[in-house]
Amino acid sequence: MDDDIKNVFVMSTALEEHGAKVVDAQNGQEALDILTDKTIDLVLMDIMMPVMDGYTAIKKIRENLQTKNLPVIALTAKALKEDREKCIVAGADDYLAKPVDYDMLIGLVEAWCQKKM
Protein backbone atom coordinates (compact mmCIF):
# COMPACT_ATOMS: atom_id res chain seq x y z
CA MET A 1 0.00 0.00 0.00
CA ASP A 2 1.35 3.35 -1.00
CA ASP A 3 -0.27 6.74 -1.47
CA ASP A 4 1.88 7.63 -4.52
CA ILE A 5 0.11 6.38 -7.65
CA LYS A 6 3.39 6.12 -9.60
CA ASN A 7 4.96 3.92 -6.90
CA VAL A 8 1.84 1.77 -6.77
CA PHE A 9 1.85 1.30 -10.55
CA VAL A 10 5.54 0.37 -10.77
CA MET A 11 5.48 -1.98 -7.76
CA SER A 12 2.18 -3.54 -8.85
CA THR A 13 3.50 -4.16 -12.34
CA ALA A 14 6.69 -5.76 -11.01
CA LEU A 15 4.74 -8.00 -8.62
CA GLU A 16 2.09 -8.94 -11.19
CA GLU A 17 4.84 -9.97 -13.62
CA HIS A 18 5.80 -12.54 -10.96
CA GLY A 19 2.24 -13.84 -10.55
CA ALA A 20 1.02 -11.70 -7.65
CA LYS A 21 -2.51 -10.36 -7.43
CA VAL A 22 -2.25 -6.81 -6.07
CA VAL A 23 -4.91 -5.05 -4.03
CA ASP A 24 -4.24 -1.33 -3.52
CA ALA A 25 -5.14 0.90 -0.58
CA GLN A 26 -4.63 4.66 -0.50
CA ASN A 27 -4.07 4.91 3.26
CA GLY A 28 -3.72 2.85 6.43
CA GLN A 29 -7.42 2.89 7.28
CA GLU A 30 -8.37 1.69 3.81
CA ALA A 31 -5.79 -1.09 4.18
CA LEU A 32 -7.39 -2.24 7.43
CA ASP A 33 -10.83 -2.15 5.82
CA ILE A 34 -9.58 -4.31 2.93
CA LEU A 35 -8.03 -6.80 5.35
CA THR A 36 -11.43 -7.36 6.98
CA ASP A 37 -13.04 -8.14 3.60
CA LYS A 38 -10.36 -10.03 1.65
CA THR A 39 -7.85 -12.79 2.21
CA ILE A 40 -4.41 -11.24 1.75
CA ASP A 41 -1.10 -13.11 1.83
CA LEU A 42 1.24 -10.18 2.50
CA VAL A 43 1.09 -6.43 3.10
CA LEU A 44 3.46 -3.84 1.68
CA MET A 45 2.88 -0.87 3.97
CA ASP A 46 4.03 2.64 3.13
CA ILE A 47 4.88 4.42 6.38
CA MET A 48 4.02 7.98 5.37
CA MET A 49 0.36 7.99 4.29
CA PRO A 50 -2.63 10.27 4.85
CA VAL A 51 -5.54 9.44 7.19
CA MET A 52 -3.63 6.73 9.10
CA ASP A 53 0.13 6.32 8.86
CA GLY A 54 1.81 2.99 8.31
CA TYR A 55 3.11 2.67 11.88
CA THR A 56 -0.43 2.90 13.26
CA ALA A 57 -1.84 0.58 10.60
CA ILE A 58 0.83 -2.05 11.28
CA LYS A 59 0.12 -1.91 15.02
CA LYS A 60 -3.59 -2.41 14.33
CA ILE A 61 -2.82 -5.35 12.01
CA ARG A 62 -0.86 -6.96 14.87
CA GLU A 63 -3.68 -6.33 17.38
CA ASN A 64 -6.25 -8.14 15.22
CA LEU A 65 -6.42 -11.92 15.80
CA GLN A 66 -7.23 -12.54 12.12
CA THR A 67 -4.26 -10.58 10.78
CA LYS A 68 -1.67 -10.65 13.56
CA ASN A 69 0.52 -13.22 11.74
CA LEU A 70 0.18 -11.64 8.30
CA PRO A 71 3.62 -10.78 6.86
CA VAL A 72 4.12 -7.01 6.65
CA ILE A 73 6.95 -5.31 4.76
CA ALA A 74 7.29 -1.61 5.58
CA LEU A 75 8.20 0.81 2.79
CA THR A 76 9.60 4.25 3.52
CA ALA A 77 11.69 7.00 1.99
CA LYS A 78 13.44 7.29 5.34
CA ALA A 79 16.50 5.08 5.22
CA LEU A 80 18.21 5.66 8.56
CA LYS A 81 18.95 2.74 10.89
CA GLU A 82 16.52 4.09 13.49
CA ASP A 83 13.74 4.25 10.85
CA ARG A 84 14.15 0.52 10.17
CA GLU A 85 14.07 -0.22 13.90
CA LYS A 86 10.95 1.92 14.35
CA CYS A 87 9.19 -0.11 11.61
CA ILE A 88 10.17 -3.40 13.23
CA VAL A 89 9.07 -2.18 16.68
CA ALA A 90 5.70 -1.19 15.16
CA GLY A 91 5.32 -4.82 14.04
CA ALA A 92 6.70 -4.98 10.50
CA ASP A 93 8.43 -8.22 9.58
CA ASP A 94 10.80 -6.54 7.16
CA TYR A 95 11.69 -3.16 5.72
CA LEU A 96 12.55 -1.65 2.34
CA ALA A 97 13.78 1.88 1.76
CA LYS A 98 12.62 3.89 -1.25
CA PRO A 99 13.49 4.06 -4.00
CA VAL A 100 12.69 0.37 -3.97
CA ASP A 101 15.13 -2.09 -5.50
CA TYR A 102 12.64 -4.25 -7.42
CA ASP A 103 14.75 -7.40 -7.35
CA MET A 104 14.95 -7.05 -3.57
CA LEU A 105 11.19 -6.40 -3.38
CA ILE A 106 10.40 -9.54 -5.37
CA GLY A 107 12.85 -11.58 -3.29
CA LEU A 108 11.38 -10.39 0.02
CA VAL A 109 7.80 -10.94 -1.11
CA GLU A 110 8.59 -14.45 -2.32
CA ALA A 111 10.49 -15.28 0.87
CA TRP A 112 7.73 -14.04 3.21
CA CYS A 113 4.97 -15.73 1.21
CA GLN A 114 6.86 -19.04 1.29
CA LYS A 115 7.54 -18.66 5.00
CA LYS A 116 3.81 -18.14 5.63
CA MET A 117 2.95 -21.52 4.07
MODELLER restraints for C-alpha pairs under 7 A, 6 or more apart:
rsr = mdl.restraints
at = mdl.atoms
rsr.add(forms.Gaussian(group=physical.xy_distance, feature=features.Distance(at['CA:1:A'], at['CA:24:A']), mean=5.67, stdev=0.5))
rsr.add(forms.Gaussian(group=physical.xy_distance, feature=features.Distance(at['CA:1:A'], at['CA:25:A']), mean=5.25, stdev=0.5))
rsr.add(forms.Gaussian(group=physical.xy_distance, feature=features.Distance(at['CA:1:A'], at['CA:26:A']), mean=6.59, stdev=0.5))
rsr.add(forms.Gaussian(group=physical.xy_distance, feature=features.Distance(at['CA:1:A'], at['CA:44:A']), mean=5.43, stdev=0.5))
rsr.add(forms.Gaussian(group=physical.xy_distance, feature=features.Distance(at['CA:1:A'], at['CA:45:A']), mean=4.98, stdev=0.5))
rsr.add(forms.Gaussian(group=physical.xy_distance, feature=features.Distance(at['CA:1:A'], at['CA:46:A']), mean=5.75, stdev=0.5))
rsr.add(forms.Gaussian(group=physical.xy_distance, feature=features.Distance(at['CA:2:A'], at['CA:8:A']), mean=6.01, stdev=0.5))
rsr.add(forms.Gaussian(group=physical.xy_distance, feature=features.Distance(at['CA:2:A'], at['CA:25:A']), mean=6.95, stdev=0.5))
rsr.add(forms.Gaussian(group=physical.xy_distance, feature=features.Distance(at['CA:2:A'], at['CA:26:A']), mean=6.14, stdev=0.5))
rsr.add(forms.Gaussian(group=physical.xy_distance, feature=features.Distance(at['CA:2:A'], at['CA:45:A']), mean=6.70, stdev=0.5))
rsr.add(forms.Gaussian(group=physical.xy_distance, feature=features.Distance(at['CA:2:A'], at['CA:46:A']), mean=4.98, stdev=0.5))
rsr.add(forms.Gaussian(group=physical.xy_distance, feature=features.Distance(at['CA:3:A'], at['CA:26:A']), mean=4.92, stdev=0.5))
rsr.add(forms.Gaussian(group=physical.xy_distance, feature=features.Distance(at['CA:3:A'], at['CA:27:A']), mean=6.34, stdev=0.5))
rsr.add(forms.Gaussian(group=physical.xy_distance, feature=features.Distance(at['CA:3:A'], at['CA:49:A']), mean=5.93, stdev=0.5))
rsr.add(forms.Gaussian(group=physical.xy_distance, feature=features.Distance(at['CA:12:A'], at['CA:22:A']), mean=6.17, stdev=0.5))
rsr.add(forms.Gaussian(group=physical.xy_distance, feature=features.Distance(at['CA:15:A'], at['CA:106:A']), mean=6.71, stdev=0.5))
rsr.add(forms.Gaussian(group=physical.xy_distance, feature=features.Distance(at['CA:25:A'], at['CA:31:A']), mean=5.20, stdev=0.5))
rsr.add(forms.Gaussian(group=physical.xy_distance, feature=features.Distance(at['CA:27:A'], at['CA:49:A']), mean=5.49, stdev=0.5))
rsr.add(forms.Gaussian(group=physical.xy_distance, feature=features.Distance(at['CA:27:A'], at['CA:50:A']), mean=5.78, stdev=0.5))
rsr.add(forms.Gaussian(group=physical.xy_distance, feature=features.Distance(at['CA:27:A'], at['CA:51:A']), mean=6.18, stdev=0.5))
rsr.add(forms.Gaussian(group=physical.xy_distance, feature=features.Distance(at['CA:27:A'], at['CA:52:A']), mean=6.14, stdev=0.5))
rsr.add(forms.Gaussian(group=physical.xy_distance, feature=features.Distance(at['CA:28:A'], at['CA:49:A']), mean=6.90, stdev=0.5))
rsr.add(forms.Gaussian(group=physical.xy_distance, feature=features.Distance(at['CA:28:A'], at['CA:51:A']), mean=6.88, stdev=0.5))
rsr.add(forms.Gaussian(group=physical.xy_distance, feature=features.Distance(at['CA:28:A'], at['CA:52:A']), mean=4.72, stdev=0.5))
rsr.add(forms.Gaussian(group=physical.xy_distance, feature=features.Distance(at['CA:28:A'], at['CA:53:A']), mean=5.73, stdev=0.5))
rsr.add(forms.Gaussian(group=physical.xy_distance, feature=features.Distance(at['CA:28:A'], at['CA:54:A']), mean=5.84, stdev=0.5))
rsr.add(forms.Gaussian(group=physical.xy_distance, feature=features.Distance(at['CA:28:A'], at['CA:57:A']), mean=5.11, stdev=0.5))
rsr.add(forms.Gaussian(group=physical.xy_distance, feature=features.Distance(at['CA:29:A'], at['CA:51:A']), mean=6.82, stdev=0.5))
rsr.add(forms.Gaussian(group=physical.xy_distance, feature=features.Distance(at['CA:29:A'], at['CA:52:A']), mean=5.70, stdev=0.5))
rsr.add(forms.Gaussian(group=physical.xy_distance, feature=features.Distance(at['CA:29:A'], at['CA:57:A']), mean=6.89, stdev=0.5))
rsr.add(forms.Gaussian(group=physical.xy_distance, feature=features.Distance(at['CA:32:A'], at['CA:57:A']), mean=6.98, stdev=0.5))
rsr.add(forms.Gaussian(group=physical.xy_distance, feature=features.Distance(at['CA:41:A'], at['CA:70:A']), mean=6.76, stdev=0.5))
rsr.add(forms.Gaussian(group=physical.xy_distance, feature=features.Distance(at['CA:41:A'], at['CA:113:A']), mean=6.64, stdev=0.5))
rsr.add(forms.Gaussian(group=physical.xy_distance, feature=features.Distance(at['CA:42:A'], at['CA:70:A']), mean=6.07, stdev=0.5))
rsr.add(forms.Gaussian(group=physical.xy_distance, feature=features.Distance(at['CA:42:A'], at['CA:71:A']), mean=5.01, stdev=0.5))
rsr.add(forms.Gaussian(group=physical.xy_distance, feature=features.Distance(at['CA:42:A'], at['CA:72:A']), mean=5.96, stdev=0.5))
rsr.add(forms.Gaussian(group=physical.xy_distance, feature=features.Distance(at['CA:42:A'], at['CA:113:A']), mean=6.81, stdev=0.5))
rsr.add(forms.Gaussian(group=physical.xy_distance, feature=features.Distance(at['CA:43:A'], at['CA:71:A']), mean=6.29, stdev=0.5))
rsr.add(forms.Gaussian(group=physical.xy_distance, feature=features.Distance(at['CA:43:A'], at['CA:72:A']), mean=4.70, stdev=0.5))
rsr.add(forms.Gaussian(group=physical.xy_distance, feature=features.Distance(at['CA:43:A'], at['CA:73:A']), mean=6.19, stdev=0.5))
rsr.add(forms.Gaussian(group=physical.xy_distance, feature=features.Distance(at['CA:44:A'], at['CA:72:A']), mean=5.93, stdev=0.5))
rsr.add(forms.Gaussian(group=physical.xy_distance, feature=features.Distance(at['CA:44:A'], at['CA:73:A']), mean=4.88, stdev=0.5))
rsr.add(forms.Gaussian(group=physical.xy_distance, feature=features.Distance(at['CA:44:A'], at['CA:74:A']), mean=5.90, stdev=0.5))
rsr.add(forms.Gaussian(group=physical.xy_distance, feature=features.Distance(at['CA:44:A'], at['CA:75:A']), mean=6.72, stdev=0.5))
rsr.add(forms.Gaussian(group=physical.xy_distance, feature=features.Distance(at['CA:45:A'], at['CA:54:A']), mean=5.90, stdev=0.5))
rsr.add(forms.Gaussian(group=physical.xy_distance, feature=features.Distance(at['CA:45:A'], at['CA:72:A']), mean=6.81, stdev=0.5))
rsr.add(forms.Gaussian(group=physical.xy_distance, feature=features.Distance(at['CA:45:A'], at['CA:73:A']), mean=6.08, stdev=0.5))
rsr.add(forms.Gaussian(group=physical.xy_distance, feature=features.Distance(at['CA:45:A'], at['CA:74:A']), mean=4.76, stdev=0.5))
rsr.add(forms.Gaussian(group=physical.xy_distance, feature=features.Distance(at['CA:45:A'], at['CA:75:A']), mean=5.70, stdev=0.5))
rsr.add(forms.Gaussian(group=physical.xy_distance, feature=features.Distance(at['CA:46:A'], at['CA:54:A']), mean=5.64, stdev=0.5))
rsr.add(forms.Gaussian(group=physical.xy_distance, feature=features.Distance(at['CA:46:A'], at['CA:74:A']), mean=5.89, stdev=0.5))
rsr.add(forms.Gaussian(group=physical.xy_distance, feature=features.Distance(at['CA:46:A'], at['CA:75:A']), mean=4.57, stdev=0.5))
rsr.add(forms.Gaussian(group=physical.xy_distance, feature=features.Distance(at['CA:46:A'], at['CA:76:A']), mean=5.81, stdev=0.5))
rsr.add(forms.Gaussian(group=physical.xy_distance, feature=features.Distance(at['CA:47:A'], at['CA:53:A']), mean=5.69, stdev=0.5))
rsr.add(forms.Gaussian(group=physical.xy_distance, feature=features.Distance(at['CA:47:A'], at['CA:54:A']), mean=3.89, stdev=0.5))
rsr.add(forms.Gaussian(group=physical.xy_distance, feature=features.Distance(at['CA:47:A'], at['CA:55:A']), mean=6.03, stdev=0.5))
rsr.add(forms.Gaussian(group=physical.xy_distance, feature=features.Distance(at['CA:47:A'], at['CA:74:A']), mean=6.54, stdev=0.5))
rsr.add(forms.Gaussian(group=physical.xy_distance, feature=features.Distance(at['CA:47:A'], at['CA:75:A']), mean=6.08, stdev=0.5))
rsr.add(forms.Gaussian(group=physical.xy_distance, feature=features.Distance(at['CA:47:A'], at['CA:76:A']), mean=5.52, stdev=0.5))
rsr.add(forms.Gaussian(group=physical.xy_distance, feature=features.Distance(at['CA:48:A'], at['CA:54:A']), mean=6.21, stdev=0.5))
rsr.add(forms.Gaussian(group=physical.xy_distance, feature=features.Distance(at['CA:48:A'], at['CA:76:A']), mean=6.96, stdev=0.5))
rsr.add(forms.Gaussian(group=physical.xy_distance, feature=features.Distance(at['CA:55:A'], at['CA:87:A']), mean=6.69, stdev=0.5))
rsr.add(forms.Gaussian(group=physical.xy_distance, feature=features.Distance(at['CA:55:A'], at['CA:90:A']), mean=5.69, stdev=0.5))
rsr.add(forms.Gaussian(group=physical.xy_distance, feature=features.Distance(at['CA:58:A'], at['CA:90:A']), mean=6.29, stdev=0.5))
rsr.add(forms.Gaussian(group=physical.xy_distance, feature=features.Distance(at['CA:58:A'], at['CA:91:A']), mean=5.95, stdev=0.5))
rsr.add(forms.Gaussian(group=physical.xy_distance, feature=features.Distance(at['CA:58:A'], at['CA:92:A']), mean=6.61, stdev=0.5))
rsr.add(forms.Gaussian(group=physical.xy_distance, feature=features.Distance(at['CA:59:A'], at['CA:90:A']), mean=5.63, stdev=0.5))
rsr.add(forms.Gaussian(group=physical.xy_distance, feature=features.Distance(at['CA:59:A'], at['CA:91:A']), mean=6.04, stdev=0.5))
rsr.add(forms.Gaussian(group=physical.xy_distance, feature=features.Distance(at['CA:61:A'], at['CA:67:A']), mean=5.56, stdev=0.5))
rsr.add(forms.Gaussian(group=physical.xy_distance, feature=features.Distance(at['CA:61:A'], at['CA:68:A']), mean=5.64, stdev=0.5))
rsr.add(forms.Gaussian(group=physical.xy_distance, feature=features.Distance(at['CA:62:A'], at['CA:68:A']), mean=3.99, stdev=0.5))
rsr.add(forms.Gaussian(group=physical.xy_distance, feature=features.Distance(at['CA:62:A'], at['CA:91:A']), mean=6.59, stdev=0.5))
rsr.add(forms.Gaussian(group=physical.xy_distance, feature=features.Distance(at['CA:71:A'], at['CA:93:A']), mean=6.09, stdev=0.5))
rsr.add(forms.Gaussian(group=physical.xy_distance, feature=features.Distance(at['CA:71:A'], at['CA:112:A']), mean=6.40, stdev=0.5))
rsr.add(forms.Gaussian(group=physical.xy_distance, feature=features.Distance(at['CA:72:A'], at['CA:92:A']), mean=5.06, stdev=0.5))
rsr.add(forms.Gaussian(group=physical.xy_distance, feature=features.Distance(at['CA:72:A'], at['CA:93:A']), mean=5.36, stdev=0.5))
rsr.add(forms.Gaussian(group=physical.xy_distance, feature=features.Distance(at['CA:72:A'], at['CA:94:A']), mean=6.72, stdev=0.5))
rsr.add(forms.Gaussian(group=physical.xy_distance, feature=features.Distance(at['CA:73:A'], at['CA:92:A']), mean=5.75, stdev=0.5))
rsr.add(forms.Gaussian(group=physical.xy_distance, feature=features.Distance(at['CA:73:A'], at['CA:93:A']), mean=5.82, stdev=0.5))
rsr.add(forms.Gaussian(group=physical.xy_distance, feature=features.Distance(at['CA:73:A'], at['CA:94:A']), mean=4.70, stdev=0.5))
rsr.add(forms.Gaussian(group=physical.xy_distance, feature=features.Distance(at['CA:73:A'], at['CA:95:A']), mean=5.30, stdev=0.5))
rsr.add(forms.Gaussian(group=physical.xy_distance, feature=features.Distance(at['CA:74:A'], at['CA:87:A']), mean=6.50, stdev=0.5))
rsr.add(forms.Gaussian(group=physical.xy_distance, feature=features.Distance(at['CA:74:A'], at['CA:92:A']), mean=5.99, stdev=0.5))
rsr.add(forms.Gaussian(group=physical.xy_distance, feature=features.Distance(at['CA:74:A'], at['CA:94:A']), mean=6.25, stdev=0.5))
rsr.add(forms.Gaussian(group=physical.xy_distance, feature=features.Distance(at['CA:74:A'], at['CA:95:A']), mean=4.67, stdev=0.5))
rsr.add(forms.Gaussian(group=physical.xy_distance, feature=features.Distance(at['CA:74:A'], at['CA:96:A']), mean=6.18, stdev=0.5))
rsr.add(forms.Gaussian(group=physical.xy_distance, feature=features.Distance(at['CA:75:A'], at['CA:95:A']), mean=6.04, stdev=0.5))
rsr.add(forms.Gaussian(group=physical.xy_distance, feature=features.Distance(at['CA:75:A'], at['CA:96:A']), mean=5.02, stdev=0.5))
rsr.add(forms.Gaussian(group=physical.xy_distance, feature=features.Distance(at['CA:75:A'], at['CA:97:A']), mean=5.78, stdev=0.5))
rsr.add(forms.Gaussian(group=physical.xy_distance, feature=features.Distance(at['CA:75:A'], at['CA:98:A']), mean=6.73, stdev=0.5))
rsr.add(forms.Gaussian(group=physical.xy_distance, feature=features.Distance(at['CA:76:A'], at['CA:96:A']), mean=6.70, stdev=0.5))
rsr.add(forms.Gaussian(group=physical.xy_distance, feature=features.Distance(at['CA:76:A'], at['CA:97:A']), mean=5.12, stdev=0.5))
rsr.add(forms.Gaussian(group=physical.xy_distance, feature=features.Distance(at['CA:76:A'], at['CA:98:A']), mean=5.65, stdev=0.5))
rsr.add(forms.Gaussian(group=physical.xy_distance, feature=features.Distance(at['CA:77:A'], at['CA:97:A']), mean=5.53, stdev=0.5))
rsr.add(forms.Gaussian(group=physical.xy_distance, feature=features.Distance(at['CA:77:A'], at['CA:98:A']), mean=4.58, stdev=0.5))
rsr.add(forms.Gaussian(group=physical.xy_distance, feature=features.Distance(at['CA:77:A'], at['CA:99:A']), mean=6.91, stdev=0.5))
rsr.add(forms.Gaussian(group=physical.xy_distance, feature=features.Distance(at['CA:78:A'], at['CA:97:A']), mean=6.50, stdev=0.5))
rsr.add(forms.Gaussian(group=physical.xy_distance, feature=features.Distance(at['CA:79:A'], at['CA:97:A']), mean=5.44, stdev=0.5))
rsr.add(forms.Gaussian(group=physical.xy_distance, feature=features.Distance(at['CA:84:A'], at['CA:95:A']), mean=6.27, stdev=0.5))
rsr.add(forms.Gaussian(group=physical.xy_distance, feature=features.Distance(at['CA:88:A'], at['CA:94:A']), mean=6.86, stdev=0.5))
